[in-house]
Amino acid sequence: MADTVRIGFIGTGLIGAPMVERLLEYGRDVTIWNRSPAKCAPLVAAGARLAPSAQQLARDTDIVCLCLTDTAAVREVVFGAGHLVAGLREESLVVDLSSIAPDATRDMARALAEGCGAAWLDAPVSGGVPAARAGRLIVFAGGDANDVARATPVFSALAQRVTHMGEHGAGQLAKSCNQQIVACNLLVIAEMLAFAERAGVDASRLPAALAGGFADSLPLQIFGPRMVHDTDLPRLGAVGTFNKDIAQVVRLAEAVGAEVPLTRAALARYAAALAHADIGHDADASRLIRLVRTPTEGGA
């Protein structure tokens, strides 16, 4: 069954491209479209078909995956003039792997069902580029349980675990909780390593020294060595993405009356990172250490 399902994929950026590569490696039938066509060339060379438009991609596939930058991008690609919704059918399934707003997700899922009868599944992922390449992503799914099952041809290739969190928007809310921890953690890791450098400890030894203990985490093991050695390529996670995600956490917390003082403090630090001359929106998160490291400490 999985081999005969036609998968469409829109959004072949930093994490979308390795997802497509993984689907192709799994023998899936994949058609792609991207707002920046040049990013599709390597994937076409690897075996993906290129659709002339999002609308045509929807007509030619059974499951349409989205992996886009933010809520506005998802809304434009799905509902914009001449885009996805015009080509979807009642039996189509849209699987949104992007990390976007839960409330907007609920609105778009409702609009899609009312407009063409197609189903929506919010399915943001965690694990970053390395997990995408290895097919070891974590998926937080929101929507109908039957649609989670229908998406198995996608998830079996991309994910080590899929958790059905509840109705539409629940997957996105779970991803916001995930990003709340990760974004704050990255700032603490940067502070800790810069502190160790300043205090005379060999910071390059700390990720291995802390491995397996209560202080350990995947961000520490992945980004810690990159921070210490001032390595930011290949880019694994943009500062601007973490800023967007944590700003959403603060907005959602305000809406439900939740207290998030540490998260608010972290958001202020991300604002400082965006304004920093040597960091900025598109920089890899490994550069966050430059917020707290003096020019003579560590790195180059």
C-alpha positions as CSV (number, residue, x, y, z in Angstrom):
1,M,0.0,0.0,0.0
2,A,2.7,2.5,1.0
3,D,4.6,1.9,-2.3
4,T,1.5,3.0,-4.3
5,V,0.7,6.1,-2.4
6,R,1.7,9.2,-4.3
7,I,3.3,11.8,-2.0
8,G,3.6,15.5,-2.8
9,F,6.1,17.6,-0.9
10,I,6.2,21.4,-0.7
11,G,9.1,23.2,1.0
12,T,12.5,21.8,0.2
13,G,14.6,24.0,2.5
14,L,17.0,23.1,5.4
15,I,14.9,20.3,6.8
16,G,12.5,19.7,4.0
17,A,15.2,18.6,1.5
18,P,16.5,15.7,3.7
19,M,13.0,14.6,4.3
20,V,12.4,14.3,0.6
21,E,15.7,12.5,0.2
22,R,14.6,10.0,2.9
23,L,11.3,9.4,1.2
24,L,13.1,8.7,-2.0
25,E,15.5,6.3,-0.3
26,Y,12.5,4.5,1.1
27,G,11.1,4.0,-2.5
28,R,8.3,6.4,-2.2
29,D,6.7,8.1,-5.2
30,V,7.5,11.8,-4.6
31,T,6.5,14.9,-6.5
32,I,7.9,18.2,-5.3
33,W,7.3,22.0,-5.6
34,N,9.0,24.9,-4.0
35,R,8.5,28.6,-4.0
36,S,12.2,28.9,-4.8
37,P,12.6,26.5,-7.8
38,A,16.4,26.3,-7.7
39,K,16.2,24.3,-4.4
40,C,14.4,21.5,-6.2
41,A,17.2,20.6,-8.7
42,P,19.2,18.2,-6.5
43,L,16.1,16.4,-5.4
44,V,14.9,16.0,-9.0
45,A,18.3,14.5,-9.8
46,A,17.8,12.1,-6.9
47,G,14.5,10.9,-8.4
48,A,11.7,13.3,-7.4
49,R,9.3,14.7,-10.0
50,L,8.9,18.4,-10.2
51,A,5.4,19.8,-10.4
52,P,4.8,23.1,-12.4
53,S,2.6,24.4,-9.6
54,A,1.3,23.6,-6.1
55,Q,-2.1,23.2,-7.7
56,Q,-0.9,20.5,-10.1
57,L,1.1,18.8,-7.3
58,A,-2.2,18.4,-5.4
59,R,-3.9,16.9,-8.4
60,D,-1.2,14.4,-9.0
61,T,-0.7,13.1,-5.4
62,D,-2.7,11.5,-2.6
63,I,-0.8,13.0,0.4
64,V,0.6,16.5,0.3
65,C,3.3,17.3,2.8
66,L,4.2,20.9,3.8
67,C,7.4,22.0,5.4
68,L,7.3,25.8,5.3
69,T,8.8,28.6,7.3
70,D,5.8,30.0,9.2
71,T,2.1,30.3,9.5
72,A,1.9,33.0,6.7
73,A,3.8,30.8,4.3
74,V,1.5,27.8,4.9
75,R,-1.6,29.9,4.5
76,E,-0.4,31.4,1.3
77,V,0.7,28.1,-0.3
78,V,-2.5,26.4,0.6
79,F,-5.1,29.1,0.1
80,G,-3.3,31.7,-2.1
81,A,-4.5,32.4,-5.6
82,G,-3.9,29.4,-7.9
83,H,-2.3,27.4,-5.1
84,L,-2.8,24.1,-3.4
85,V,-6.5,24.2,-2.4
86,A,-7.6,24.5,-6.1
87,G,-6.1,21.0,-6.9
88,L,-7.1,19.1,-3.7
89,R,-9.8,16.4,-3.8
90,E,-12.1,15.2,-1.0
91,E,-9.9,12.1,-0.6
92,S,-6.7,14.2,-0.3
93,L,-4.7,14.5,2.9
94,V,-2.6,17.5,3.8
95,V,0.2,16.7,6.3
96,D,1.7,19.9,7.7
97,L,5.2,19.2,9.0
98,S,5.8,22.9,9.5
99,S,5.9,24.5,13.0
100,I,3.1,27.1,13.0
101,A,0.4,28.5,15.2
102,P,-2.1,26.1,16.7
103,D,-5.0,28.5,16.5
104,A,-4.3,29.2,12.8
105,T,-3.9,25.4,12.2
106,R,-7.4,24.8,13.5
107,D,-8.8,27.6,11.3
108,M,-7.1,26.3,8.2
109,A,-8.1,22.7,8.9
110,R,-11.7,23.8,9.1
111,A,-11.5,26.0,6.0
112,L,-10.0,23.1,4.0
113,A,-12.7,20.7,5.1
114,E,-15.4,23.2,4.2
115,G,-13.8,24.3,1.0
116,C,-12.9,21.0,-0.7
117,G,-13.5,18.2,1.8
118,A,-9.8,17.4,2.1
119,A,-8.4,16.4,5.5
120,W,-5.7,18.2,7.4
121,L,-3.1,16.7,9.9
122,D,-0.8,19.0,11.8
123,A,2.4,17.0,12.2
124,P,5.3,19.2,13.3
125,V,8.6,17.4,13.9
126,S,11.5,17.5,16.3
127,G,15.1,16.3,15.8
128,G,16.5,18.7,13.3
129,V,18.5,18.0,10.2
130,P,20.4,15.0,11.5
131,A,17.2,13.2,12.5
132,A,15.6,14.1,9.2
133,R,18.5,12.6,7.3
134,A,18.4,9.4,9.4
135,G,14.6,9.0,9.4
136,R,14.6,9.5,13.2
137,L,12.3,12.5,13.6
138,I,9.7,12.8,16.4
139,V,6.2,13.7,15.2
140,F,3.5,15.4,17.2
141,A,0.2,14.8,15.4
142,G,-3.0,16.7,15.6
143,G,-6.2,15.7,13.8
144,D,-8.3,12.6,13.3
145,A,-6.7,9.3,14.3
146,N,-7.7,7.7,11.0
147,D,-5.7,10.4,9.2
148,V,-2.7,9.7,11.4
149,A,-2.9,6.1,10.1
150,R,-3.4,7.3,6.5
151,A,-0.1,9.2,6.8
152,T,1.9,6.0,7.6
153,P,3.6,6.0,4.2
154,V,5.2,9.3,5.2
155,F,5.8,8.7,8.8
156,S,7.3,5.2,8.4
157,A,10.1,6.7,6.3
158,L,10.7,9.9,8.3
159,A,10.0,9.2,12.0
160,Q,11.1,7.0,14.9
161,R,7.9,7.9,16.8
162,V,4.5,9.5,16.1
163,T,2.4,10.6,19.0
164,H,-1.2,11.5,18.4
165,M,-1.7,14.5,20.7
166,G,-5.4,15.1,20.0
167,E,-7.5,17.3,17.7
168,H,-6.3,19.8,15.1
169,G,-3.8,22.2,16.7
170,A,-2.7,19.8,19.4
171,G,0.3,18.7,17.5
172,Q,1.4,22.3,17.0
173,L,0.9,23.1,20.6
174,A,3.1,20.1,21.6
175,K,5.8,21.4,19.2
176,S,5.6,24.8,20.9
177,C,6.3,23.0,24.3
178,N,9.2,21.2,22.6
179,Q,10.6,24.5,21.3
180,Q,10.2,26.2,24.6
181,I,12.6,23.7,26.2
182,V,15.1,23.6,23.2
183,A,15.3,27.4,22.7
184,C,15.9,28.1,26.4
185,N,18.3,25.2,26.6
186,L,20.5,26.5,23.8
187,L,20.9,29.8,25.6
188,V,21.9,28.1,28.8
189,I,24.4,25.8,27.0
190,A,26.0,28.9,25.4
191,E,26.2,30.6,28.8
192,M,27.7,27.5,30.5
193,L,30.4,27.0,27.8
194,A,31.4,30.7,27.8
195,F,31.5,30.6,31.7
196,A,33.7,27.5,31.6
197,E,36.1,29.1,29.1
198,R,36.3,32.2,31.2
199,A,36.9,30.2,34.4
200,G,39.8,28.2,32.7
201,V,38.1,24.9,32.1
202,D,38.6,23.1,28.8
203,A,35.0,23.6,27.5
204,S,35.6,21.3,24.6
205,R,35.6,18.4,27.1
206,L,32.3,19.3,28.7
207,P,29.7,17.7,26.3
208,A,31.4,14.3,26.7
209,A,31.9,14.8,30.4
210,L,28.2,15.6,30.9
211,A,26.9,12.9,28.6
212,G,24.5,10.5,30.4
213,G,24.0,12.8,33.4
214,F,21.1,15.0,34.3
215,A,22.6,17.9,32.4
216,D,22.8,16.0,29.1
217,S,20.7,16.7,26.1
218,L,20.8,16.4,22.3
219,P,21.3,20.1,21.9
220,L,24.3,19.9,24.2
221,Q,25.8,17.1,22.2
222,I,25.0,18.6,18.8
223,F,25.5,22.3,19.4
224,G,27.9,22.3,22.3
225,P,31.0,21.2,20.3
226,R,30.0,23.6,17.5
227,M,29.8,26.5,20.0
228,V,33.1,25.7,21.5
229,H,34.9,25.4,18.2
230,D,33.0,28.3,16.6
231,T,31.6,26.1,13.9
232,D,28.3,27.1,12.2
233,L,28.3,25.2,9.0
234,P,26.5,23.3,7.8
235,R,23.6,25.2,9.4
236,L,21.5,23.0,11.6
237,G,19.0,25.5,13.1
238,A,18.6,29.2,12.4
239,V,18.4,31.7,15.3
240,G,15.4,33.3,13.6
241,T,13.5,30.1,13.7
242,F,14.0,29.7,17.4
243,N,13.0,33.3,18.0
244,K,9.8,32.7,16.0
245,D,9.0,29.6,18.0
246,I,9.6,31.1,21.4
247,A,7.7,34.2,20.5
248,Q,4.8,32.0,19.7
249,V,5.1,30.3,23.1
250,V,4.9,33.6,24.9
251,R,1.8,34.6,22.8
252,L,0.1,31.4,23.5
253,A,0.9,31.5,27.2
254,E,-0.6,35.0,27.4
255,A,-3.8,33.7,25.7
256,V,-4.3,31.0,28.4
257,G,-3.0,32.9,31.3
258,A,0.2,30.8,31.8
259,E,3.2,32.2,33.6
260,V,6.4,31.8,31.6
261,P,9.0,34.2,33.1
262,L,12.1,32.2,32.0
263,T,10.7,31.9,28.5
264,R,10.1,35.7,28.4
265,A,13.7,36.2,29.4
266,A,14.9,33.9,26.7
267,L,12.8,35.8,24.1
268,A,14.7,39.0,25.1
269,R,18.0,37.2,24.6
270,Y,16.9,36.0,21.1
271,A,16.0,39.6,20.3
272,A,19.5,40.6,21.3
273,A,20.9,37.8,19.1
274,L,18.9,39.0,16.1
275,A,20.3,42.5,16.6
276,H,23.9,41.3,17.2
277,A,26.2,42.2,14.3
278,D,27.8,38.8,14.4
279,I,24.7,36.6,14.7
280,G,21.4,37.7,13.1
281,H,18.3,36.0,11.8
282,D,19.8,33.4,9.5
283,A,22.8,32.4,11.6
284,D,23.1,28.9,13.0
285,A,22.2,28.6,16.7
286,S,25.8,27.7,17.4
287,R,26.5,31.4,17.2
288,L,24.4,32.1,20.3
289,I,27.6,31.8,22.3
290,R,28.8,35.1,20.8
291,L,26.2,36.8,23.0
292,V,28.2,36.0,26.1
293,R,31.7,35.2,24.9
294,T,34.3,38.0,24.9
295,P,36.3,38.3,21.6
296,T,39.4,36.8,23.1
297,E,37.7,33.7,24.4
298,G,37.5,30.4,22.5
299,G,36.9,29.9,18.9
300,A,38.8,31.8,16.2
